[in-house]
Amino acid sequence: MPAEKEEVEDNTDENMEGALIARDRVGVQDFVLLDSHTSETAFLNNLRKRYQENLIYTYIGTLLVSVNPYKELDIYTVTQMQLYRGVNFFELPPHLYAIADNAYRVMCSEYNNHFILISGESGAGKTEASKKILQYYAVTCPTTEQLQIVRDRLLLSNPVLEAFGNAKTLRNDNSSRFGKYMDIQFDFKGAPVGGHILSYLIEKSRVVHQNHGERNFHIFYQLLEGGDKDLLCWLGLERNPQKYAYLIQGRCAKVFSINDKNDWKIVRKAFSIIDFTEKDIEHLFGIVASVLHLGNIQFEEDSNGHAIIRDGTQIKWISKLLGVHLSILQESLTHRKIEARSEEVLSPLNVDLAFYARDAVAKAIYGRTFTWLVNKINGSLANKDSTRKTVIGLLDIYGFEVLDTNSFEQFCINYCNEKLQQLLIEMTLKAEQEEYELEGIEWEPIPYFNNKIICDLVEQKHKGIISILDEECLRPGEATDLSFLEKLEEKVGDHAHFVTRKLADQKTRKSIDWVDFRLLHYAGEVTYCAVGFLEKNNDLLYRNLKEVLCNSKNGIIRECFLLSELDNRRRPETVATQFKNSLMSLIEILMSKEPSYVRCIKPNENKEPGKFDDYLIRHQVKYLGLMEHLRVRRAGFAYRRKYELFLQRYKSLCPATWPHWHGPAAEGVERLIKHIGYKPEEYKLGRTKIFIRFPKTLFATEDAFEFRKHLLVSRLQAKYKGCLGKREYQKKREAGRSSGTEDSLLQASRAPWQGETLIPPRCFQYVTPVIKYDRNGFKPRDRLLVLTQSSAYVVEMAKIKQKIDYATLKGISTSNLSDGIVVIHVPEDNKQKGDAILQCEHVFETVTKLCMLANKQSLVKVVQGSLQFRIGSGKEGTMVFTVGQEPQVFKAKNGQLTVVSTQAKS
C-alpha cells in the first residue's frame, strides 16, 4: 500500500494543511474537507484521484479509508515506522501506522484501553492491515529478550490461524473464513507482554463443500504439498489433492498466487515458536488427515435400503489416527442411536442420512479443533503477571457479503455488520458530543439513519428472525426450510425491511424465488436462500458418533469432546444463538474501549493494480457506511485545531500576531481570524480549539498562507542583499579595528553569569533559548543559542558548550513538523564537535538570522520527520530524518552521529 507523495517542489509541509495546496491534483487527504460532503460522486472522485497517485490512504476525521493497491509498495519499512512513531496524528499523511501509533500513544498517556476495527469485504486487505499493525508494534515498542518471545508468538499466530481458518474464495485467494478479535496486552512501560484471541463463526461448511473456483482451508493443501514423505505415509495420504473428495469440488486445488509448500514451512516454524509439543503436532495432523479420509468414505445401499460401507480402507486410517474402535466407528456412521420404550436402540440410516452423518463428523471435529487451536495459542500468549495491563484490540472481521446465492453464513455475517455499523455511528456521535461539551460548544442534533430497527428484526427475543429459526429447529414434528419461511411471513411479514415473493409487489416478485427472503440492510438489499438454514443452525451430531469421539485416544479430540457432554441431556444452543450471544459479548468489550476504525476497499474484482471500478467501489462505500459516517463527522465542523497549532501556522497572516504573539493563544487566534475576515457563521471558538465549519474557509486561509510565505521569502532575499551591502560598508569603516567581542564572550564563560554586562551588547546579533540533544543517546539539555558576527555559540549559563565557525557550516536541516527541531551541520574534527541537534520555539527567525550572518543563503533543507528516541543501554539512540528524497536513520553512539540506513522514499 502506497506512501503519500504530496510534497511539492518547495518542500511545503506534509501535514494536513500543507497538503491542501496540491488538492486539485491529488484530492484532499481528509474527506471531511470535501466541499460537497454529501455527494457520493465527489467522494468517489477524491478517492480516485488519490488512488491514481498511489495514495491509498484517506481519512474521514480519524477513520482511515484504505484502498487495496494489489501490488507491493515500499511504505512499510522500518524507516516509515520510525517516521510515524510519536508524531501527532495529522502531522504526516494518512497511514495505517498513524492509526496504530495514535492508539498506542493515547493508551500510554491516558492508561486506557483501545480497539482498532478493521472491516471491508473479502479481498479488500483487512488481514494484511491487521498484520501491518502487529508488525508496527513489534518494531516500535520497547522490548527485552523475554518480551521478544511474546512478540514472535503474536506475529506467528497469524500464519497458523490463516492456515486453518483461511481459504481461497472467488473474491480473495486468502480469505478469512472466521472473525478474529485479538487483544495485545501492554505493561506500564508500553511493552507488549501478552495477548488473547477470540474467534467467531468458523465456516465449517467449507470443510465438506466448496463452490466452483474455491478451495477448502489452506492447511489441507499445505500438508499434501509440504509434508515430507514419511509423514504422509504415516497419515495414509498421497501428495495429489485430486485424490480427496473434500478438495476437488472447487476444481482449483493449485492456485498461482499461493505457495503451499513455502507456507507449510512457515506454519511448522510457528508451531515450535508458539510452544506446540511434538505430540500436539502429531495429533493435530492426525485430525487433518482424518477429515480427508472421512470425505473419501462412500456408502452403498443394501437390499433393505440401509447404508453400508463396502470399502473399509478409509475407516481403518481414521480408526488409527483418532484412536477409536474400528467396528464401533463403522457402525456409528451407518446407524443412529434413538430412544424407544425408555431404552436406546440403534436405528439403521439410509444412504442420504449416512452421508449427512459423515459430513457432520468432519465439520464437528474440524470446528472444535480450530477452537482448541485458538485456545492453545492463547495459552502461549498468556501473561502470568497479575499487575494491571492496558490493551489494544484488533478486530479483523468479515465485511458485508452479497453473493450470487446468499445462505445462512451470509445472514450471520451481515447481521454482524449491522451491529458493528450501529456501534460505529453511536460511538462517533458520542465522541462528537463529548468534544463539543468539553469545548463549551452547543451540541447540534445530527440526523442519521438508525439501523436499530434492522438489528431488532434479526435479534429481538421471541419476535426476531433468529428466535423464529430456533423455534423451527426445536419444535416437534416435521420442520423444513419452507415451514421456516412461512413462519417468517406470518410473524415479521409486516416489517418494512423484510419481504418475500409472496409479500412483494408485482415488480419486486420477479427477482425473488419461492425459497428466498429479502432483508433491506443499512447497506442495501440482500436476498437470502432459506434452503439449508435449519440444518446449518442445528449443526447436530448423532449421540453415538459423539460417544465414539469422547472415547478417542487422540489427545486433542479428547479435549474437544468431553465425556460430560454425554450426561447433559439438554439440547445445545443453536449456531445462530451462539453467534448472537458471542456478538453481544464482543460489542460489550468494544464499548468499554476507545475506538479507531479502518475501512478497507477492494478497487476491482480482478485484483488488477491501478484499476478503479466505480460501480464496485460505490457499492462498498455504501455498505461500509462511509457517507453516513462523513455526514455525522461533518454535520458540525469540518476542521478543528488546538489554538497553539493554528496560531503557529497562520500567525504571519496578521500584523498583530507576526512574528510573535505574547498573549494567550486563544486571544491570538481570535485577533488573527478577525483580521483575515472570518464571518461568525464560519467558526466557533472552544475552550482549547478553533472549530471551522466549512472547508472553503480553511482552503482560503491556507492559500493566503502560501502566498504570504512566498512574500516573506522575497522580503528575506531583499533584506539579505541589503545586509550584504551594509556589511561591506561597516567593513570599510571599521577596517583595522577589532571589536574584541569574541574575547569578551570567552571571558564570560569563565565568570558567573551577570546578564549582558560581561559581553558588550554589540556582540549579540541574535539569542534564543533552545534544547540541545546530546549525540550520546539524545539526552535533552537546556541551552542558549547565541549568534555573533562570525560564529554561533551553544551556551550553558555563561559556559560555552560548542562554538560553530560560520566558515565551516555545511548546512541546516529543519523538521517540517511543529516540533521545532533544527540540526546545524558542521564537520567533525579537533576544533568542531560535529552536528548540533537543537529544538527551539522560533525556527523561522533563528534559521533566517543564521543564514544571513553566515552569508550562506541556500543552506536550508526542510526535511520530513523528527527526532525519534529509542534509548538503549549506555549512550545510544536513533533518529529519523528524510533528507531530500531519502529517509535516513541516524544512530548516536559514543558521541558519533552516523547514518545507519538509507532507503528510497516511495
Residue, then its C-alpha position, 0 to 999 in steps of 0.5 A: m500500500p502506497a506512501e503519500k507523495e504530496e510534497v511539492e517542489d518547495n518542500t511545503d509541509e506534509n501535514m494536513e494543511g500543507a497538503l491542501i495546496a496540491r488538492d486539485r491534483v491529488g484530492v484532499q487527504d481528509f474527506v471531511l474537507l470535501d466541499s460537497h460532503t454529501s455527494e457520493t460522486a465527489f467522494l468517489n472522485n477524491l478517492r480516485k484521484r488519490y488512488q491514481e497517485n498511489l495514495i491509498y490512504t484517506y481519512i474521514g476525521t480519524l477513520l482511515v479509508s484504505v484502498n487495496p493497491y494489489k501490488e507491493l509498495d515500499i511504505y512499510t519499512v522500518t524507516q516509515m515506522q520510525l517516521y510515524r512513531g510519536v508524531n501527532f496524528f495529522e502531522l504526516p499523511p494518512h497511514l495505517y501506522a498513524i492509526a496504530d501509533n495514535a492508539y498506542r500513544v493515547m493508551c500510554s498517556e491516558y492508561n486506557n484501553h483501545f480497539i482498532l476495527i478493521s472491516g471491508e469485504s473479502g479481498a479488500g486487505k483487512t488481514e494484511a492491515s491487521k498484520k501491518i499493525l502487529q508488525y508496527y508494534a513489534v518494531t516500535c515498542p520497547t522490548t527485552e529478550q523475554l518480551q521478544i518471545v511474546r512478540d514472535r508468538l503474536l506475529l506467528s499466530n497469524p500464519v497458523l490461524e490463516a492456515f486453518g481458518n483461511a481459504k481461497t474464495l472467488r473474491n480473495d485467494n486468502s480469505s478469512r473464513f472466521g472473525k478474529y478479535m485479538d487483544i495485545q496486552f501492554d505493561f506500564k512501560g508500553a511493552p507488549v507482554g501478552g495477548h488473547i484471541l477470540s474467534y467467531l463463526i468458523e465456516k465449517s461448511r467449507v470443510v465438506h463443500q466448496n463452490h466452483g473456483e474455491r478451495n477448502f482451508h489452506i492447511f489441507y493443501q499445505l500438508l499434501e504439498g509440504g509434508d515430507k514423505d514419511l509423514l504422509c505415509w504415516l497419515g495414509l495420504e498421497r501428495n495429489p489433492q485430486k485424490y480427496a473428495y473434500l478438495i476437488q469440488g472447487r476444481c482449483a486445488k493449485v492456485f498461482s498466487i499461493n505457495d503451499k509448500n513455502d507456507w507449510k514451512i512457515v506454519r511448522k516454524a510457528f508451531s515450535i515458536i508458539d510452544f506446540t509439543e511434538k505430540d500436539i503436532e502429531h495429533l493435530f495432523g492426525i485430525v487433518a488427515s482424518v477429515l480427508h479420509l472421512g470425505n473419501i468414505q462412500f456408502e452403498e445401499d443394501s437390499n433393505g435400503h440401509a447404508i453400508i460401507r463396502d470399502g473399509t480402507q478409509i475407516k481403518w486410517i481414521s480408526k488409527l489416527l483418532g484412536v477409536h474402535l474400528s467396528i464401533l466407528q463403522e457402525s456409528l456412521t451407518h446407524r443412529k442411536i434413538e430412544a424407544r420404550s425408555e431404552e436406546v436402540l440403534s436405528p439403521l440410516n439410509v444412504d442420504l442420512a449416512f452421508y449427512a452423518r459423515d459430513a457432520v463428523a468432519k465439520a464437528i471435529y474440524g470446528r472444535t479443533f480450530t477452537w482448541l487451536v485458538n485456545k492453545i495459542n492463547g495459552s502461549l500468549a498468556n501473561k502470568d503477571s497479575t499487575r494491571k495491563t492496558v490493551i489494544g484490540l484488533l478486530d479483523i472481521y468479515g465485511f458485508e457479503v452479497l453473493d450470487t446465492n446468499s445462505f445462512e453464513q451470509f445472514c450471520i455475517n451481515y447481521c454482524n455488520e449491522k451491529l458493528q455499523q450501529l456501534l460505529i455511528e453511536m460511538t462517533l456521535k458520542a465522541e462528537q458530543e463529548e468534544y463539543e461539551l468539553e469545548g463549551i460548544e452547543w451540541e447540534p442534533i445530527p440526523y442519521f439513519n438508525n439501523k436499530i430497527i434492522c438489528d431488532l428484526v434479526e435479534q429481538k427475543h421471541k419476535g426476531i428472525i433468529s428466535i423464529l429459526d430456533e423455534e423451527c429447529l426445536r419444535p416437534g414434528e416435521a420442520t423444513d426450510l419452507s415451514f421456516l419461511e412461512k413462519l417468517e411471513e406470518k410473524v415479521g411479514d409486516h416489517a418494512h425491511f423484510v419481504t418475500r415473493k409472496l409479500a412483494d409487489q408485482k415488480t419486486r416478485k420477479s427477482i425473488d424465488w419461492v425459497d428466498f427472503r429479502l432483508l433491506h440492510y443499512a447497506g442495501e438489499v440482500t436476498y437470502c436462500a432459506v434452503g439449508f438454514l435449519e440444518k446449518n443452525n442445528d449443526l447436530l451430531y448423532r449421540n453415538l458418533k459423539e460417544v465414539l469421539c469422547n472415547s478417542k485416544n487422540g489427545i486433542i479430540r479428547e479435549c474437544f469432546l468431553l465425556s460430560e457432554l454425554d450426561n447433559r441431556r439438554r439440547p445445545e444452543t443453536v449456531a445462530t444463538q451462539f453467534k448472537n450471544s458471542l456478538m453481544s459479548l464482543i460489542e460489550i468489550l468494544m464499548s468499554k474501549e476507545p475506538s479507531y476504525v479502518r475501512c478497507i476497499k477492494p478497487n476491482e474484482n480482478k485484483e488488477p493494480g491501478k484499476f478503479d471500478d466505480y460501480l464496485i467501489r460505490h457499492q462498498v462505500k455504501y455498505l461500509g457506511l462511509m457517507e453516513h459516517l462523513r455526514v455525522r463527522r461533518a454535520g458540525f465542523a469540518y476542521r478543528r485545531k488546538y489554538e497553539l497549532f493554528l496560531q503557529r501556522y497562520k500567525s504571519l497572516c496578521p500584523a498583530t500576531w507576526p512574528h510573535w504573539h505574547g498573549p494567550a493563544a486563544e486571544g491570538v487566534e481570535r485577533l488573527i481570524k478577525h483580521i483575515g475576515y472570518k464571518p461568525e457563521e464560519y467558526k466557533l471558538g472552544r475552550t482549547k480549539i478553533f472549530i471551522r465549519f466549512p472547508k472553503t474557509l480553511f482552503a482560503t486561509e491556507d492559500a493566503f498562507e502560501f502566498r504570504k510565505h512566498l512574500l516573506v521569502s522575497r522580503l528575506q532575499a531583499k533584506y539579505k542583499g541589503c545586509l550584504g551591502k551594509r556589511e561591506y560598508q561597516k567593513k570599510r569603516e571599521a577596517g583595522r579595528s577589532s571589536g574584541t567581542e569574541d574575547s569578551l564572550l570567552q571571558a564570560s564563560r569563565a565568570p558567573w553569569q551577570g546578564e549582558t554586562l560581561i559581553p558588550p551588547r554589540c556582540f549579540q546579533y541574535v539569542t534564543p533559548v533552545i534544547k540541545y540533544d546530546r549525540n550520546g543517546f539524545k539526552p535533552r539539555d537546556r541551552l542558549l543559542v547565541l549568534t555573533q558576527s562570525s560564529a554561533y555559540v551553544v551556551e550553558m549559563a555563561k559556559i560555552k558548550q560548542k562554538i560553530d565557525y560560520a566558515t565551516l557550516k555545511g548546512i541546516s536541516t529543519s523538521n517540517l513538523s511543529d516540533g521545532i527541531v533544527v540540526i546545524h551541520v558542521p564537520e567533525d574534527n579537533k576544533q568542531k564537535g560535529d552536528a548540533i541537534l537543537q529544538c527551539e520555539h522560533v525556527f523561522e527567525t533563528v534559521t533566517k538570522l543564521c543564514m544571513l550572518a553566515n552569508k550562506q543563503s541556500l543552506v536550508k533543507v526542510v526535511q520530513g520527520s523528527l527526532q525519534f528516541r529509542i534509548g538503549s543501554g549506555k549512550e545510544g539512540t536513533m533518529v529519523f530524518t528524510v533528507g531530500q528524497e531519502p529517509q535516513v536513520f541516524k544512530a548516536k553512539n559514543g558521541q558519533l552521529t552516523v547514518v545507519s540506513t538509507q532507503a528510497k522514499s516511495 
